[in-house]
C-alpha cells in the first residue's frame, strides 16, 4: 500500500498505533530520524530497542490507522494550522528538555523567539474578584516586561490571564486539553481567535479529540514546560492548577503563589503552596527577580491621559482606585444620591475607564 509523500502523514500515523505512548514515540523518531523510517523498519530491528516487546512491535506492523492519519492531515490543512515536530528547529527548546515532550505540536498562530521568555499564570476555574484583579495586574506587568503569558484557556484565572495579556498588547499562548478544532469552553471562541491571531493556540492532541478530564493533567506539563516559572493566583486544595505545579517542580521550573485570605477556600491551595516553599508574589517584580531579571527589565508604562469629563463624572472617577468599592460607599463619600452616582459610573464604564464587578463593586481599569 502506498501512502502520501507528505512527511506529516507519518507523524499522524505513528500517533494512531496502540501501545505507542509519548515516550516510545520519541524514542522511535530519535533513533530512526523520522516516523516513516520507524514504521518501515524491520521487525528484527524494532525488537532490538529496549522496552519494545512483541506486543509493541506487532502494533507497529499491523495496527497503523492510515485512514485516520489521512483524516488528521486533511483537518490540519483545512484548519490553517501547522505542525512543529520535535526534530524541527522551531520546536520550543525548553519543551524539548522536559520528561516526555510531545513528539509534535499542532499550532494555530505562531511561536516566536520572544516566547523563550514566558511565564505561566494558572488558577481556579471558579475564581473571585480578588483573583481576577491580581491576574490582570500580573499579566499586564509581565507583558510590560516583555514576557509571554502562558495558560490553559480554561474558565476563571486562565481566561483572565490570556485576556489581560492581549489587552496589554502582549503575547500569550493557550495550551489546549483537546483537539485544535474544539474550543473549550465554548464561550471562549472569540478569545481563542484573538490568541491565534496575535499569539499561539497549541495542542499535542489530534483533531476531534474532546476535552476529556484525563487530558488536562497531560496538557499541564506543556504549560509549565513552555515557561520559566508558574504563578498560581488562586487555587482550592483540589484545584487542577496544582497539577501544573507538580509538573513545574519535576521540570525544575520556579513555582510562585499569590497569598490569599486565610478564610477563603479559593486561596487554600495557594496558601498551602506558600507553606511548602513556593515563592510569594505580591508584584511582578517578585517574579522577575526570582527568574533572574533585573526589576529595571520592566518597561515603563506611560499613563494614558484621561478624556475630558464632566465635573461630576471626574469626581466619581477620582474617588475610585484599583480596589473594588461599593456604590453605597461612593454615594456617601461624594454626598450624592445613589442614582446619580450610578449614572456617572455607567458613563465611565462605557468609556472603558472603570469596571464593574459582581455585587455592584467598581474599580478603575488598570
C-alpha positions in Angstrom: 0.0 0.0 0.0 1.4 3.4 -1.0 1.0 6.5 1.1 1.4 10.2 0.6 4.9 11.5 0.4 3.9 14.3 2.8 6.0 13.6 5.9 3.3 15.0 8.2 1.1 11.9 7.4 3.6 9.6 9.1 3.7 11.7 12.2 -0.1 11.3 12.5 0.1 7.7 11.5 2.6 6.8 14.3 0.2 8.6 16.7 -2.6 6.1 15.9 -0.6 3.0 16.9 -1.8 1.3 20.1 0.8 0.8 22.8 3.0 3.6 21.5 2.8 6.4 24.1 4.7 9.6 24.1 8.0 8.1 25.4 8.1 5.3 22.9 7.1 7.6 20.1 10.0 9.9 20.9 12.5 7.0 21.1 11.5 5.9 17.7 11.8 9.2 15.9 15.1 10.0 17.6 16.5 6.5 16.8 15.4 6.3 13.2 15.2 10.0 12.3 11.6 10.1 11.3 8.3 8.3 11.9 8.3 7.0 8.3 11.6 5.2 8.7 10.4 3.9 12.1 7.2 2.5 10.5 9.2 0.9 7.7 11.9 -0.6 9.9 12.1 -4.4 10.1 10.7 -6.4 13.0 14.1 -7.7 13.9 15.5 -4.1 14.2 12.5 -2.9 16.3 12.9 -5.8 18.7 16.4 -4.6 19.5 15.0 -1.4 21.1 14.8 -1.7 24.9 11.2 -1.9 26.2 9.9 -2.8 22.7 8.4 -6.2 23.2 6.4 -8.5 20.9 3.1 -6.6 21.5 4.6 -3.2 20.8 6.4 -4.4 17.6 3.2 -6.2 16.4 1.2 -3.0 16.8 3.7 -1.0 14.8 3.4 -3.5 11.9 -0.3 -4.3 11.9 -2.2 -1.6 13.7 -1.4 1.7 11.9 -4.7 3.5 11.1 -3.8 5.1 7.8 -7.3 6.3 7.2 -7.3 8.2 10.5 -3.9 9.6 9.7 -5.2 10.9 6.3 -8.2 12.5 8.1 -5.9 14.2 10.5 -3.7 15.6 7.7 -6.8 16.9 5.9 -8.0 18.5 9.1 -4.6 20.2 9.6 -4.6 21.6 6.1 -8.2 22.8 6.4 -7.6 24.5 9.7 -4.8 26.7 8.5 -2.7 25.5 11.5 0.7 23.9 11.2 2.7 21.0 12.7 6.0 21.5 14.5 7.9 18.3 15.3 10.5 17.6 18.0 13.0 17.3 15.2 12.4 20.8 13.9 14.4 23.9 14.9 11.2 25.8 15.5 10.2 23.4 18.3 10.5 25.3 21.6 13.8 24.4 23.2 12.6 24.4 26.8 9.9 21.9 25.9 12.4 19.6 24.3 14.2 19.2 27.7 11.2 18.1 29.8 10.3 14.5 30.6 8.1 13.0 27.8 8.0 16.1 25.5 5.2 16.0 22.9 6.5 14.4 19.7 4.8 17.2 17.8 2.7 20.2 18.4 -0.2 21.5 16.3 -0.3 25.3 16.4 -2.8 27.9 15.4 -0.8 31.1 15.2 2.9 31.4 15.7 5.6 30.6 18.3 8.4 33.2 18.2 11.8 33.7 19.7 10.2 36.1 22.2 8.3 33.1 23.7 11.6 31.8 25.2 10.8 34.4 28.0 7.5 33.0 29.2 5.7 32.7 32.5 2.6 30.6 33.1 -0.4 32.1 35.1 -2.8 29.4 36.3 -5.5 29.1 38.8 -9.0 28.1 39.7 -11.9 27.9 37.2 -14.1 29.4 39.8 -12.2 32.5 40.9 -13.0 35.5 43.0 -12.9 39.2 42.1 -9.6 39.4 44.0 -8.2 36.6 41.9 -9.2 38.3 38.6 -7.8 41.6 39.8 -4.4 40.1 40.7 -4.3 38.1 37.5 -4.8 41.3 35.5 -2.1 43.1 37.3 0.4 40.3 37.0 -0.3 39.6 33.3 -0.1 43.3 32.5 3.2 43.6 34.4 4.7 40.6 32.7 3.8 41.8 29.3 5.3 45.2 30.0 8.5 43.3 30.9 8.5 41.6 27.6 7.3 38.2 28.8 4.8 35.9 27.1 1.9 34.7 29.3 1.1 31.0 29.0 -2.1 29.4 30.3 -4.7 26.8 29.5 -7.7 28.7 28.1 -9.9 27.4 30.9 -12.6 29.4 32.7 -11.6 31.7 35.5 -7.9 32.6 36.0 -6.7 31.1 32.8 -9.1 33.1 30.6 -8.4 36.2 32.6 -4.6 35.8 32.1 -5.0 35.5 28.4 -7.4 38.4 28.1 -5.2 40.7 30.2 -2.1 39.8 28.2 -3.9 40.7 25.0 -5.3 43.9 26.4 -1.8 44.9 27.4 -0.7 44.4 23.8 1.4 41.4 24.6 1.8 37.8 23.5 0.0 34.8 25.1 0.0 31.1 24.4 -3.0 28.9 25.1 -2.4 25.2 25.6 -5.4 23.0 25.0 -6.5 19.8 26.5 -8.4 18.7 23.4 -8.1 18.9 19.6 -7.3 22.1 17.9 -10.7 22.2 16.3 -12.6 22.1 19.6 -13.0 25.3 21.5 -13.4 24.6 25.2 -15.1 26.2 27.0 -17.3 27.2 24.0 -17.8 30.7 25.3 -14.1 31.3 24.7 -14.4 31.2 20.9 -13.6 34.9 20.5 -10.7 34.7 22.9 -9.4 31.6 21.0 -9.4 33.6 17.8 -7.7 36.6 19.3 -5.0 34.4 20.8 -4.4 32.6 17.5 -4.2 36.0 15.7 -1.5 37.5 17.9 0.0 34.6 19.8 -0.5 30.8 19.6 -3.0 28.2 20.4 -1.2 24.9 20.9 -2.1 21.2 21.4 -0.5 17.8 21.2 -3.9 16.1 20.8 -5.4 15.0 17.5 -8.2 16.8 15.7 -11.6 15.8 17.0 -10.4 14.8 20.5 -12.8 16.1 23.1 -11.7 17.7 26.3 -11.8 14.6 28.5 -10.8 15.2 32.1 -7.8 12.8 31.7 -6.3 15.1 29.0 -5.7 18.1 31.3 -3.0 16.7 33.6 -1.1 15.7 30.4 -1.7 19.1 28.9 -0.4 20.8 32.1 3.1 19.6 31.6 3.2 21.6 28.3 2.1 24.8 30.1 4.9 24.5 32.6 7.3 23.2 30.0 6.9 26.3 27.9 7.5 28.6 30.9 10.4 29.7 33.1 8.0 29.7 36.0 4.4 29.0 37.1 2.4 31.6 39.0 -0.7 30.2 40.8 -3.1 33.0 41.6 -6.0 31.2 43.2 -6.5 27.5 43.8 -8.5 25.4 46.1 -7.0 22.4 47.8 -8.1 20.1 44.9 -7.6 22.5 42.0 -6.2 21.2 38.8 -3.7 24.1 38.8 -1.8 22.2 41.5 -1.1 19.5 38.9 0.7 22.1 36.8 2.8 23.0 39.9 3.9 19.3 40.2 5.0 19.3 36.6 6.8 22.6 37.2 8.7 21.1 40.1 9.6 18.0 38.1 10.8 20.2 35.3 12.9 22.4 37.6 10.8 25.5 37.0 10.1 28.2 39.6 6.8 28.0 41.4 5.1 31.1 42.6 1.9 31.6 44.7 -0.2 34.6 45.4 -1.2 34.9 49.1 -4.9 34.9 49.8 -7.4 35.3 52.5 -6.9 32.5 55.0 -10.6 32.1 55.3 -11.2 31.9 51.6 -11.5 28.4 50.1 -10.3 29.8 46.8 -6.9 30.5 48.3 -6.5 27.3 50.3 -4.3 25.7 47.7 -2.1 28.8 47.1 -1.6 29.4 50.8 -0.6 25.7 51.2 1.9 26.1 48.4 3.5 29.1 50.3 3.9 26.9 53.4 5.6 24.3 51.2 8.1 26.8 49.8 6.6 28.5 46.8 7.8 32.0 46.2 5.3 34.6 47.4 4.1 37.0 44.8 2.8 40.5 45.7 4.1 42.2 42.5 5.5 41.4 39.0 8.9 42.3 40.4 8.8 39.3 42.7 8.5 37.0 39.6 11.2 38.9 37.5 13.8 38.9 40.3 13.3 35.1 41.0 13.7 34.4 37.3 17.0 36.3 37.2 15.7 39.5 35.6 16.6 42.9 37.0 13.5 44.9 38.0 14.5 47.5 35.5 13.7 44.9 32.9 10.2 46.1 33.3 9.2 48.6 30.7 7.9 51.9 31.8 4.2 52.2 31.3 3.1 55.6 30.3 -0.3 56.6 31.8 -2.9 57.4 29.2 -4.4 60.9 29.6 -8.0 61.0 30.7 -10.5 62.1 28.2 -12.3 65.3 29.0 -15.0 64.5 31.5 -17.8 66.5 33.1 -17.0 67.6 36.6 -19.4 65.2 38.3 -18.0 62.2 36.4 -14.5 63.3 37.1 -15.3 63.5 40.8 -16.7 59.9 40.7 -13.6 58.7 38.8 -11.2 60.3 41.2 -13.0 58.6 44.1 -12.2 55.2 42.6 -9.0 53.2 42.9 -7.8 49.8 41.8 -9.5 48.4 44.9 -13.2 47.5 44.4 -15.6 49.9 46.1 -19.4 49.6 46.8 -21.7 52.1 45.3 -23.2 53.0 48.6 -19.8 54.0 50.0 -19.1 56.1 46.9 -22.5 57.8 47.3 -21.8 58.6 50.9 -18.3 59.9 50.2 -19.5 62.1 47.4 -22.7 63.2 49.2 -24.6 62.3 46.0 -27.7 60.2 45.5 -27.0 56.6 44.6 -28.9 57.0 41.3 -26.8 60.0 40.3 -23.5 58.2 41.1 -24.7 55.1 39.3 -25.4 57.2 36.2 -21.9 58.5 36.3 -20.4 55.0 36.8 -22.3 53.7 33.8 -20.9 56.5 31.6 -17.3 55.9 32.9 -17.7 52.1 32.3 -18.9 52.7 28.7 -15.8 54.9 28.2 -13.6 52.0 29.3 -12.3 53.9 32.3 -13.7 51.8 35.1 -15.1 48.2 35.5 -18.0 46.8 37.4 -17.6 43.6 39.4 -20.4 41.3 40.7 -22.1 42.8 43.8 -22.2 46.4 42.5 -18.5 46.8 43.1 -16.5 49.3 41.0 -12.8 49.9 40.3 -10.6 51.7 37.9 -9.3 49.9 34.8 -5.6 49.2 35.1 
